[in-house]
Amino acid sequence: MEIELIEGDITAQSVDAIVNAANSSLLGGGGVDGAIHRKGGPDILAETRKLRAAKYGRGLPVGQAVATTAGRLPAHWVVHTVGPVFSATEDRSELLRACYINSLRVADELGAASVAFPLISAGIYRWPVEDAVRQALTVLRAATPATLRTATLVLYGAETAAIARAVATT
């Protein structure tokens, strides 16, 4: 699987699946989650409400992933995953890696050939950018999906993109 790092807007990616750094409610929020719900339109919210009613009444657990339509986004699907909040006193790296592992699995099961990820947990959940990139690349580099051919890490802002490129080359 080819791995790309780009600076950009996750909601503008023309890929088969876009990964949403969702909150556990699946009902939209701030950051990436809010942008995906706003730009994707009401169809995404309608499907996440059905998921909450049918299977995730208490919300989607951290590290798990589930798919919905992409609504008006240029993708076919949105894969929602809940990242862990960073803790300086507890190692939650395994949960962060699980977000990428489970999102790749869901996208692969959908038959996606391309998937775009935000830098999960590196925003409001305060995960240090350098380590967030390392965790993402550890999973993406080890992945052997059946249908996925390209995974893109979409980095928001020039500073984050520069950090990610530096980490990727070490």
RAZI-V389968 format. One record per helix or strand. SS is the DSSP state (2 for helix, 1 for strand). FROM is the first residue (numbers start at 0). TO is the last residue. Records with the same first field share a line. If there is no record, write none. Layout:
SS = FROM-TO / FROM-TO
//
This chain:
1 = 1-6 / 16-21 / 64-68 / 76-81 / 113-116 / 149-154
2 = 9-11 / 30-39 / 41-53 / 92-109 / 128-141 / 157-167
//
